[in-house]
Amino acid sequence: MADRAHRGGGGGVDALGVLWGKSEERAGGTMNLLVSHLLDTAAVAERMWDGFLAPSGRRMLDGLAGGPGRGRALFAWLCGVHDCGKATPSHQRLWPKGADAVRAAGLGWDEPTLVRTWWRHDRAGAFVLREVLGAAGWRKEHIAWVWPLVAGHHGSYPSFQATLQPRKAMKQAAGGPAWAEAQASVVEWLTHRLGFGRIAEVEPTRVPSRAEQMQISGLIVMADWIASNEKYFEGIDALAKVTPEKARERAEGAWEALRLRGGWGRLPEPGPEAFQDRFGHGPRPSQTLVMDAARRMPAPGILVVEAPMGEGKTKAALMAAEILAARFGADGVFVGMPTQSTSDPMFAQVRSWVGRVDEELPAQVALLHGKRMFNREWRALVEESGDDPDDGFGGVDEYGECLDEFGTDEYGMASPEPSGAGPRTGSRGPSEWFLGAKRGLLCPFVVGTIDQLLFAATRSKHVMLRMAGLIGKVVVLDEVHAADVYMSQFLKEALRWLGQAGVPVVLLSATLPPHQRRELVDAYLSGAASREEFETGDGLPEPPGYPSVTTACLSPDDARPVLESVACDGWRADLTVALELLPEAVPAPTAGKEAAAAAQQAADREIAARLGTALAEGGCALVIRNTVGRAQSLHTVLCQEFDADEVLLLHGRIAVAPKADRVEQCLRRLGPPAPTGGVQEQRPRLIVVATQIAEQSFDVDADVLVTDLAPVDLLLQRVGRLHRHDGVVRPPRLARPRVLITGLGDRAGAPAPDMWQRDDADPPRFLRASEFIYRRHQLLRTAALVRAALVGGTGAWMVPSQVPGLVASGYGTDDTVMPPQWRKEAEEARRSWDAGESERARKAAGYLLTRLGEKEGTTLAGLHSGSATGGRAGLDALVRDGDATTEVVLVRHSRGTYRTLSGRALTANGDVADDLLDDVLGGTVRLPASLTEDARRELRPLPGWSGHPRLRYSPALVLDERGSATLGDRALRYDQVLGLVMGDGPP
């Protein structure tokens, strides 16, 4: 086919010289020709190939293009062609000045017809590209996977039908023959400038998997966003000035100015000495077990590490990630943690680790969660922040073509995620470009909450950016047992896509139920095999011991599953953890407030008495309550019996700044003992009263534990805080670990000490709040396991050797664990539990990236058809089940002046000086779910926050001089010790 760019007429060179891509207003004052933007984007893609794409990504693209060295040009072409849909009347009519020039060149349209229609240029591009590629002789199967890349470059993949011309346009939206010639000329012009002789030469040699298509799609969006920054890509309105050399010069300038880069590139496989080099000490047997398993895997796959708390799983996982990256071409790592508070210490550990690989890499580690600005290490990296990282990208969708039917900005530029940083000079952190909206996972190394990965499994806008950020990395997920049935649907969906993309995944847990291990492995392998379902069944071996490593992948030779499970002895001997039941009065659900308060007071006094005896010679106790109210109540009683500096309260309704200080104090006083070279002294007496915040990834050591009953895996996590560290000097009476279990009474709700000594003892009564959180079925099974140890057993659990068996029994279906007189009630509880779990799974299914029955699809077409989600707040609520909660900023108001929670003065309108921002944000607290609707209805930012980039969307809860407020019909107060207190809480 001849090059139409060198022919005259309305469809030839005249068209290329007038078709505009960016208006003067959005291109630095000079219109940018469409072909200029296409070539700029292709040039950015070439720079991404050279300095950003993982070796695995380049290998995949080379395979698509027909061999080594060919993928770069194909990738540049796929990125460059993204905006071909702007070569249509529907788009060219939008800017009056540009429209006049296009008409003058001989390309016309009927304005009265088109003014009544709306055809987005991304969808028009799909239509145009199908026509052009079909005429060039491309095979249908390749046209079918390429057009959704163009149709989806503004964040969602429409169906084929949605890309056709609107009916009201009377086939004029795409234009007539002259327009068809112009559209072909645009694509041909780009094709020739990238080194191809004909469009037919660009045709790939195979159809990539859907996950590979998703990766390419996300990279196209990345290239487009970079090339849409008018600061570095000012308009070029003369066709003669649009050259590959000029585009590459502009792309290189932008790349350097934005400080973009990839990760560690091609990594040599670390040898046996690497562990010592990275962490300063040799590996434990279980850590060697993990590294050896990673070396044996014949292909990218999933590696499940199950080991006791304190065994060193994290270091083993990081070394496994390094080995897998070197073997399979990954360029970075994503480490997903269960909570924001557990992400922060992991951020420091990952930075230290990558710094031992390459001293330049710690600056490339991003912390990704909503409270990262409170992390001191992160703030120190990005403290030189300036403008918003999204400034300069207004030309991306300047006419709002890609707003959805609700007016939502599909491009994601209107509401950037809070990044804590903007463009800066001499920054010591990652490129500011990675810190903008939806781009965090593209950073070479990322530590964040597991939610970041779960977002990539939702049918949400720009999911391809998130997925492209994960593909090309090794993914490490800690505490995977913490995912409930709802979250697990998104986790399994993510594993399916990662499996199809060949992303190595490392999962960590101390208490993973066997069925959950099997489901996660099956999900990964179903993706690797591109099948709707994949069941390993009996083929997946049970771990032969504990600690253990299970690996699964598909053979590169015959695609058969390669499954292995190995184990070794732990580095520490078993702890004999004595169990003691401390029953309490549990009011009936119909009991009044006074009866409930009296029962709570009695239970608190009993614990205070027990701790008074246990800690008579000193020592440190950890008390974990299932609710904030119970923690606050107990803390109040303990402060009457112990010195105030001996009791510390920690829960989720303490404002973020004082909570961070308390966590730091806990870790300092109860963390690993510092090597002194001399004789260690006994620690000062301390009682930490906490909620589930102390349950996992909380490296503290307690001499004695008091805990409300919880599901067995969570109970064992809490037990993992007992006698955790070597070298701790303990009082003689606390030399053996002991746990007192509370939160339950006998059938009548009485605190009967001998309630389980009778053979005919009825099932216990649990706290109403505990049943609401964990459900009766799980609590009954855990209670039965505790009873088995206390009645006819040794009165203790051997930890860690009994952990796998206890977890398997707690989540199993064998009712022999239940006393005979409990079984009828247990069966009823199970049926209720099963029904609830099925409903929660069904609820999640509606938001998964792919629906049931569509998981073997071959293209991305229609992936977003149906429901989709909006902004960040919607995603946060989407991947975690339960009632929505909201955060507010607490401020005080007295004598006409607003003050921070700590008492520093603001203005009458609440204006915040730069040196007060941290103090203001430090007053952020999460409200209970029962107050969410009242907060959304009643609370707004202070007047002085309206223009502030970090506070303009933050609702303020204004407290009076006494620290009190009313929200809805609820009285609240904030106490400097207790935190946020609801209604008639502790005085």
Secondary structure as the mmCIF struct_conf table of DSSP 4:
data_model
#
loop_
_struct_conf.conf_type_id
_struct_conf.id
_struct_conf.beg_label_comp_id
_struct_conf.beg_label_asym_id
_struct_conf.beg_label_seq_id
_struct_conf.end_label_comp_id
_struct_conf.end_label_asym_id
_struct_conf.end_label_seq_id
HELX_RH_3T_P HELX_RH_3T_P1 ARG A 4 HIS A 6
BEND BEND1 ARG A 7 ARG A 7
BEND BEND2 GLY A 9 GLY A 9
TURN_TY1_P TURN_TY1_P1 GLY A 10 GLY A 12
HELX_RH_AL_P HELX_RH_AL_P1 VAL A 13 LEU A 16
TURN_TY1_P TURN_TY1_P2 GLY A 17 VAL A 18
STRN STRN1 TRP A 20 LYS A 22
HELX_RH_3T_P HELX_RH_3T_P2 GLU A 24 ARG A 26
TURN_TY1_P TURN_TY1_P3 ALA A 27 GLY A 29
BEND BEND3 THR A 30 THR A 30
STRN STRN2 ASN A 32 LEU A 33
HELX_RH_AL_P HELX_RH_AL_P2 LEU A 34 GLY A 51
TURN_TY1_P TURN_TY1_P4 PHE A 52 PHE A 52
BEND BEND4 LEU A 53 LEU A 53
HELX_RH_AL_P HELX_RH_AL_P3 PRO A 55 ALA A 65
TURN_TY1_P TURN_TY1_P5 GLY A 66 GLY A 66
BEND BEND5 GLY A 67 GLY A 67
TURN_TY1_P TURN_TY1_P6 PRO A 68 GLY A 69
HELX_RH_AL_P HELX_RH_AL_P4 GLY A 71 GLY A 80
HELX_RH_3T_P HELX_RH_3T_P3 VAL A 81 LYS A 86
BEND BEND6 ALA A 87 THR A 88
HELX_RH_AL_P HELX_RH_AL_P5 PRO A 89 GLN A 92
TURN_TY1_P TURN_TY1_P7 ARG A 93 ARG A 93
BEND BEND7 LEU A 94 TRP A 95
HELX_RH_AL_P HELX_RH_AL_P6 PRO A 96 ALA A 104
TURN_TY1_P TURN_TY1_P8 ALA A 105 GLY A 106
HELX_RH_AL_P HELX_RH_AL_P7 GLU A 111 LEU A 114
TURN_TY1_P TURN_TY1_P9 VAL A 115 ARG A 116
HELX_RH_AL_P HELX_RH_AL_P8 HIS A 121 ALA A 136
TURN_TY1_P TURN_TY1_P10 GLY A 137 GLY A 137
HELX_RH_AL_P HELX_RH_AL_P9 LYS A 140 ALA A 151
TURN_TY1_P TURN_TY1_P11 GLY A 152 HIS A 154
BEND BEND8 GLY A 155 GLY A 155
TURN_TY1_P TURN_TY1_P12 PHE A 160 PHE A 160
HELX_RH_3T_P HELX_RH_3T_P4 GLN A 161 THR A 163
BEND BEND9 LEU A 164 LEU A 164
HELX_LH_PP_P HELX_LH_PP_P1 GLN A 165 PRO A 166
HELX_RH_3T_P HELX_RH_3T_P5 ARG A 167 ALA A 169
TURN_TY1_P TURN_TY1_P13 MET A 170 LYS A 171
BEND BEND10 ALA A 173 ALA A 174
BEND BEND11 GLY A 176 GLY A 176
HELX_RH_AL_P HELX_RH_AL_P10 PRO A 177 ARG A 193
TURN_TY1_P TURN_TY1_P14 LEU A 194 GLY A 195
BEND BEND12 GLY A 197 ARG A 198
HELX_RH_3T_P HELX_RH_3T_P6 ILE A 199 VAL A 202
BEND BEND13 THR A 205 ARG A 206
HELX_LH_PP_P HELX_LH_PP_P2 VAL A 207 SER A 209
HELX_RH_AL_P HELX_RH_AL_P11 ARG A 210 ALA A 227
TURN_TY1_P TURN_TY1_P15 SER A 228 SER A 228
TURN_TY1_P TURN_TY1_P16 GLU A 230 TYR A 232
BEND BEND14 PHE A 233 PHE A 233
HELX_RH_3T_P HELX_RH_3T_P7 LEU A 239 LYS A 241
HELX_RH_AL_P HELX_RH_AL_P12 PRO A 244 LEU A 258
TURN_TY1_P TURN_TY1_P17 ARG A 259 ARG A 259
BEND BEND15 GLY A 263 TRP A 264
BEND BEND16 ARG A 266 ARG A 266
HELX_LH_PP_P HELX_LH_PP_P3 PRO A 268 PRO A 270
TURN_TY1_P TURN_TY1_P18 PRO A 272 GLU A 273
HELX_RH_AL_P HELX_RH_AL_P13 ALA A 274 PHE A 279
BEND BEND17 GLY A 280 HIS A 281
HELX_LH_PP_P HELX_LH_PP_P4 GLY A 282 ARG A 284
HELX_RH_AL_P HELX_RH_AL_P14 PRO A 285 ARG A 296
BEND BEND18 PRO A 298 PRO A 300
STRN STRN3 GLY A 301 GLU A 306
TURN_TY1_P TURN_TY1_P19 MET A 309 GLY A 310
BEND BEND19 GLU A 311 GLU A 311
HELX_RH_AL_P HELX_RH_AL_P15 LYS A 313 PHE A 328
TURN_TY1_P TURN_TY1_P20 GLY A 329 GLY A 329
STRN STRN4 GLY A 332 MET A 337
BEND BEND20 PRO A 338 THR A 339
HELX_RH_AL_P HELX_RH_AL_P16 GLN A 340 VAL A 357
TURN_TY1_P TURN_TY1_P21 GLU A 359 GLU A 360
HELX_RH_3T_P HELX_RH_3T_P8 LEU A 361 GLN A 364
STRN STRN5 VAL A 365 LEU A 368
BEND BEND21 HIS A 369 HIS A 369
TURN_TY1_P TURN_TY1_P22 GLY A 370 LYS A 371
HELX_RH_3T_P HELX_RH_3T_P9 ARG A 372 PHE A 374
HELX_RH_AL_P HELX_RH_AL_P17 ARG A 376 VAL A 382
TURN_TY1_P TURN_TY1_P23 GLU A 383 GLU A 384
BEND BEND22 ASP A 387 ASP A 387
TURN_TY1_P TURN_TY1_P24 PRO A 389 GLY A 392
HELX_RH_3T_P HELX_RH_3T_P10 GLY A 394 ASP A 397
TURN_TY1_P TURN_TY1_P25 GLU A 398 TYR A 399
TURN_TY1_P TURN_TY1_P26 GLU A 401 CYS A 402
STRN STRN6 LEU A 403 LEU A 403
TURN_TY1_P TURN_TY1_P27 GLU A 405 PHE A 406
STRN STRN7 ASP A 409 ASP A 409
TURN_TY1_P TURN_TY1_P28 GLU A 410 TYR A 411
BEND BEND23 GLY A 412 GLY A 412
BEND BEND24 ALA A 414 SER A 415
HELX_LH_PP_P HELX_LH_PP_P5 PRO A 416 PRO A 418
BEND BEND25 GLY A 420 GLY A 420
BEND BEND26 PRO A 423 PRO A 423
BEND BEND27 THR A 425 GLY A 426
BEND BEND28 ARG A 428 PRO A 430
HELX_RH_3T_P HELX_RH_3T_P11 GLU A 432 LEU A 435
BEND BEND29 GLY A 436 GLY A 436
TURN_TY1_P TURN_TY1_P29 ALA A 437 LYS A 438
HELX_RH_3T_P HELX_RH_3T_P12 GLY A 440 LEU A 442
BEND BEND30 CYS A 443 PRO A 444
STRN STRN8 PHE A 445 THR A 449
TURN_TY1_P TURN_TY1_P30 ILE A 450 ILE A 450
HELX_RH_AL_P HELX_RH_AL_P18 ASP A 451 PHE A 455
TURN_TY1_P TURN_TY1_P31 ALA A 456 ALA A 457
STRN STRN9 THR A 458 THR A 458
BEND BEND31 ARG A 459 ARG A 459
STRN STRN10 SER A 460 SER A 460
TURN_TY1_P TURN_TY1_P32 LYS A 461 HIS A 462
HELX_RH_AL_P HELX_RH_AL_P19 VAL A 463 LEU A 470
TURN_TY1_P TURN_TY1_P33 ILE A 471 GLY A 472
STRN STRN11 LYS A 473 LEU A 477
HELX_RH_3T_P HELX_RH_3T_P13 VAL A 480 ALA A 482
HELX_RH_AL_P HELX_RH_AL_P20 VAL A 485 ALA A 501
TURN_TY1_P TURN_TY1_P34 GLY A 502 GLY A 502
STRN STRN12 VAL A 505 SER A 509
BEND BEND32 ALA A 510 THR A 511
HELX_RH_AL_P HELX_RH_AL_P21 PRO A 514 ALA A 528
TURN_TY1_P TURN_TY1_P35 ALA A 529 SER A 530
BEND BEND33 GLU A 532 GLU A 532
HELX_RH_3T_P HELX_RH_3T_P14 GLY A 537 GLY A 539
BEND BEND34 LEU A 540 LEU A 540
HELX_LH_PP_P HELX_LH_PP_P6 PRO A 541 PRO A 543
BEND BEND35 PRO A 544 PRO A 547
STRN STRN13 SER A 548 LEU A 554
TURN_TY1_P TURN_TY1_P36 PRO A 556 ASP A 558
STRN STRN14 PRO A 561 ALA A 567
BEND BEND36 TRP A 571 ARG A 572
HELX_LH_PP_P HELX_LH_PP_P7 ALA A 573 ASP A 574
STRN STRN15 LEU A 575 LEU A 581
TURN_TY1_P TURN_TY1_P37 PRO A 589 THR A 590
HELX_RH_AL_P HELX_RH_AL_P22 LYS A 593 ALA A 614
TURN_TY1_P TURN_TY1_P38 LEU A 615 GLU A 617
STRN STRN16 CYS A 620 ILE A 624
BEND BEND37 ASN A 626 THR A 627
HELX_RH_AL_P HELX_RH_AL_P23 VAL A 628 GLU A 641
BEND BEND38 PHE A 642 PHE A 642
HELX_RH_3T_P HELX_RH_3T_P15 ALA A 644 GLU A 646
STRN STRN17 VAL A 647 LEU A 650
TURN_TY1_P TURN_TY1_P39 GLY A 652 ARG A 653
BEND BEND39 ILE A 654 ILE A 654
HELX_RH_AL_P HELX_RH_AL_P24 VAL A 656 LEU A 670
BEND BEND40 GLY A 671 GLY A 671
HELX_LH_PP_P HELX_LH_PP_P8 PRO A 672 PRO A 675
BEND BEND41 GLY A 677 GLY A 678
HELX_LH_PP_P HELX_LH_PP_P9 GLN A 682 ARG A 685
STRN STRN18 LEU A 686 ALA A 690
HELX_RH_3T_P HELX_RH_3T_P16 GLN A 692 ALA A 694
BEND BEND42 GLU A 695 SER A 697
STRN STRN19 ALA A 702 ALA A 702
BEND BEND43 ASP A 703 ASP A 703
STRN STRN20 VAL A 704 ASP A 708
HELX_RH_AL_P HELX_RH_AL_P25 VAL A 712 VAL A 719
TURN_TY1_P TURN_TY1_P40 GLY A 720 ARG A 721
STRN STRN21 LEU A 722 LEU A 722
TURN_TY1_P TURN_TY1_P41 HIS A 723 HIS A 723
BEND BEND44 HIS A 725 HIS A 725
TURN_TY1_P TURN_TY1_P42 ASP A 726 GLY A 727
HELX_RH_3T_P HELX_RH_3T_P17 PRO A 732 LEU A 734
BEND BEND45 ALA A 735 ARG A 736
STRN STRN22 ARG A 738 THR A 742
BEND BEND46 GLY A 743 GLY A 743
STRN STRN23 LEU A 744 GLY A 745
TURN_TY1_P TURN_TY1_P43 ARG A 747 ALA A 748
BEND BEND47 GLY A 749 GLY A 749
TURN_TY1_P TURN_TY1_P44 PRO A 753 GLN A 757
BEND BEND48 ARG A 758 ARG A 758
TURN_TY1_P TURN_TY1_P45 ASP A 759 ASP A 760
HELX_LH_PP_P HELX_LH_PP_P10 ALA A 761 PRO A 764
STRN STRN24 ARG A 765 PHE A 766
HELX_LH_PP_P HELX_LH_PP_P11 LEU A 767 LEU A 767
HELX_RH_AL_P HELX_RH_AL_P26 ARG A 768 TYR A 774
HELX_RH_AL_P HELX_RH_AL_P27 ARG A 776 LEU A 790
BEND BEND49 VAL A 791 GLY A 793
BEND BEND50 GLY A 795 GLY A 795
STRN STRN25 ALA A 796 VAL A 799
TURN_TY1_P TURN_TY1_P46 PRO A 800 GLN A 802
HELX_RH_AL_P HELX_RH_AL_P28 VAL A 803 GLY A 810
TURN_TY1_P TURN_TY1_P47 TYR A 811 TYR A 811
BEND BEND51 GLY A 812 GLY A 812
HELX_RH_3T_P HELX_RH_3T_P18 ASP A 815 VAL A 817
BEND BEND52 MET A 818 MET A 818
HELX_RH_3T_P HELX_RH_3T_P19 PRO A 820 TRP A 822
HELX_RH_AL_P HELX_RH_AL_P29 ARG A 823 ALA A 845
TURN_TY1_P TURN_TY1_P48 GLY A 846 TYR A 847
STRN STRN26 LEU A 848 LEU A 848
BEND BEND53 LEU A 849 THR A 850
TURN_TY1_P TURN_TY1_P49 LEU A 852 GLY A 853
TURN_TY1_P TURN_TY1_P50 LYS A 855 GLU A 856
BEND BEND54 THR A 858 THR A 859
TURN_TY1_P TURN_TY1_P51 ALA A 861 HIS A 864
BEND BEND55 GLY A 866 GLY A 866
STRN STRN27 THR A 869 THR A 869
BEND BEND56 GLY A 871 GLY A 871
HELX_RH_AL_P HELX_RH_AL_P30 ARG A 872 LEU A 878
BEND BEND57 VAL A 879 ARG A 880
BEND BEND58 GLY A 882 ASP A 883
STRN STRN28 GLU A 887 SER A 894
TURN_TY1_P TURN_TY1_P52 ARG A 895 GLY A 896
STRN STRN29 THR A 897 THR A 900
TURN_TY1_P TURN_TY1_P53 LEU A 901 SER A 902
STRN STRN30 ALA A 905 ALA A 905
TURN_TY1_P TURN_TY1_P54 ALA A 908 ASN A 909
HELX_RH_3T_P HELX_RH_3T_P20 ASP A 914 LEU A 916
HELX_RH_AL_P HELX_RH_AL_P31 LEU A 917 LEU A 921
TURN_TY1_P TURN_TY1_P55 GLY A 922 GLY A 923
STRN STRN31 THR A 924 ARG A 926
HELX_LH_PP_P HELX_LH_PP_P12 LEU A 927 PRO A 928
HELX_RH_3T_P HELX_RH_3T_P21 ALA A 929 LEU A 931
HELX_RH_AL_P HELX_RH_AL_P32 THR A 932 GLU A 938
HELX_RH_3T_P HELX_RH_3T_P22 PRO A 943 TRP A 945
TURN_TY1_P TURN_TY1_P56 SER A 946 GLY A 947
TURN_TY1_P TURN_TY1_P57 PRO A 949 TYR A 953
STRN STRN32 ALA A 956 LEU A 959
TURN_TY1_P TURN_TY1_P58 GLU A 961 ARG A 962
BEND BEND59 GLY A 963 GLY A 963
STRN STRN33 SER A 964 LEU A 967
TURN_TY1_P TURN_TY1_P59 GLY A 968 ASP A 969
STRN STRN34 ARG A 970 ASP A 975
TURN_TY1_P TURN_TY1_P60 GLN A 976 LEU A 978
STRN STRN35 GLY A 979 MET A 982
BEND BEND60 GLY A 983 ASP A 984
#
